[in-house]
Amino acid sequence: MSMPSDAEINHRMLTRLAEMLADSPKSMSWIMSRYKELEHVDEMYIQRILLIDEDSYYHLAICGRPRSDLFALDIETLSERFNIPQEPLARLVRRVEAISTFQEYSEASNRGMLAAARDIAEEPAPPYDADASKAEETASEKEQDGEQ
């Protein structure tokens, strides 16, 4: 049985780290993972649109996500570091951000509507009182007779 090379060990560690960061919204791994889910694509598709190889893909994945207040600068930095055209990288990140924001808004809105519906449903209805109902009808009839 042969020992794995240093390059193989480094690649395994890099892919494992990228997998672990897929749950961290502050990482590019999270962005790329969400993109794959949203667009129903695989890693090779992202590599093709970003014009990068597998190794660069995983190195990009372990980078921090572009900050909203420094978005253009962060995209430029990542683009230069990995020799990626800025436009497809920015589009990928913005697509994930837009859809994630919309989904969060929709979920919050639905939770609010469900909570309001639950509050209304939980208010107990007063027990029906036939005598009180007849008294209200009689009072209403008397008011109508007095108006005429």
Buried (B, 14 or more C-beta within 10 A) or exposed (E): EEEEEEEEEEBEEBBEBBEEBBEEEEBBBBBBBBBBEEBEBEBEEBBEBBEBEEEBBBBBBBBEBBEEEEBEEBBBBBBEEBEBEEEBBBEBBBBBBEBBEEEEEEEEEEEEEEEEEEEEEEEEEEEEEEEEEEEEEEEEEEEEEEEE
